[in-house]
Amino acid sequence: MRTFISGRVLTLFALGLTTLAPGPAAAGHRTGPLPDSFGWSSTGPLIGPKPDAGHPVVSVKDPTVFRSKNLRHPYMTTADGAGAWSLARTSSADWSRAADAPLAFRDPDPNIGNRHAAVPQVFHFAPHKLSYTVHQTGPPAYSTTKDPAGPGRWSAPRSFFDSETPALTESQGSGCWLDFWTICDRSDGYLFSDDNGHQYRSRTTLAEFPNGFRDTEIVIVEPNCFDLFEASNVHRLGHSGTYLMLVGALATGNDWRRCFRAWTADSPGGTWKPPADTEANALIRSNDVTFQDGRSARTKDFSHGEAIRAGVDRSHSQLPWRLPLLTQTNSSC
């Protein structure tokens, strides 16, 4: 079974994935091959904006989820009515209780200045005994904590890079540096990002992490910038030796709705090949999704989701975004 968390719908994909460095598969974790096509079942919204006097938020999006102390902890981007971005977190024992859980807001840090903080990824880096958030402040930045389940305990953001890399400057055109994701193998750490038809990858060693990112290169390029648009995240598929990359796109040949494409590789530093990268055979698209409450389609947009990970180790503001859960229905993988 595979599951995603998603929004307007933003998507949380429940796929039995992990960003752990290679090791034993999680108990009961199946690692069969990916199917040739994908079907999904979606809940209604699980998490929505909960404004208060100091946080007039109107949407929540860009989820990342980890488990700690028998609770699920989704972190997410929030947007207020003026379009200002920030971060929030909630916690619940299971998805049926997520709607009732309060939001804990992570207010903008003065160290960020006028740059927004958004699009979090949360993971644990065992060599440092710290949890990291990777987030967007303009350039990619990170914060750390010993207790990711506790509010207000993250360090001030620090940048991964002193300046924009030449590979990005020379290729991005009218795009910008977006949607950062970190994953490691046995020796190296990788930072992925995307925008304007390009997928970028930078590398450092585990010993140097979180410093030393270099060798930035383009690993996928599309002539149509909307075919490789945003929201990339990369996961190891259990103990299979295969890695899955998910990237958001716009269905330009059909209805301009948001969807997800996918690629696989035998390592984060390897060559990415497409199992579900076309609009006709996307990983997630509205015509592949049914809704569990029997309603007609709540949305035709599936944007910026993260696969639910089996482990947590290192590895559009005014639209009414909400976070439901998608579960794959057509494969026992």
C-alpha positions, 0 to 999 in steps of 0.5 A: 500500500502506498499513501500520500498527503496532499493539498487542494488537494495537497498530497500526502502519499502513503507509499511505504517509502523510506529515506534511510540509508541502506539497511534492513527493511522495516518490519512488514515493509514490502518492496515489490516493483512499482506497478505500470500505472497508479490508482489512488483513493483520497480522504477528505481534508485532514488538516486545514488552516486554524487562524488565531489573533496572531496568525491569520492563516488561510491555507496550509500546504507543502506537508512533511511528516515524521513519527516520534513518541507514537505521534505523527507530526506533520510540518507544513507551510502556512499562508495568510491573507496577504500572501506571507509564508511561514511554517506550522506543525501539528501532532496526532496519534492517527489521521482520524484525529488530525483535524482536531489537533491544534496548529503550533506556529513557527513564527518567522525568524528575524535572521531570515529578514524579508525572505520567506520560510516555507516548504519544510522537509524534516528528517533525523541525521543520526551522526549529529543526533539532531533533527533537521528542517530543510526549508526555503528562505530564498536559497536553501536553508536548514535549522536543527533541534534535538526535539522536533516534536517540541515547538519553538526549539529550532536553531536560527536558519543557516544557508547551505550555500554562500551564493547561487551555484553557476549551474543554477545561474546559467540555466534557470532563466525566469525561474528561481531556486525552489523546493529543496530535499535532502537524502543520503546514501552510505557515503554522501548527502544529496540536495535536490531542487527544481524549477523552470523545467530543471531538476538540480542535484548537489552533493557533499560527504556525510562527514561534511554535512550540512556543509560542503555541498558542491558538484551542482548539476542538472539531472533532468531537463524539460523544454516545457518548464511546466512539465518539471515544475516544483515539489520534488522529493526523493525516497528509497523504496524499502530494501529494494535498492531503488530510489523514487523521485516525485516532481510536481507538474502542470498537465499542459496537454490536458487541463492545466491541472497539477499532477505528479510525475516520477523517476527512479534510479539505483542511487541518489547520485545515479541516472534517473529513468521514468516509470511514470513521467508522462501526462498520460501515465502520471504518478498522480493525476485527477482521473486516477483518484477516487474519493472515499466519501463517495463524493464527486471529485473534490479537486482536480489539482494534486500538488506538493505532497510527500510520501509517508516514510517508513523512517525519518533518518537523514534522509500558492498561497491564496488558493484554498489548500488543505491536506488529505491522504491518498492511498494507492489502490491498484497494487500490493507493492 
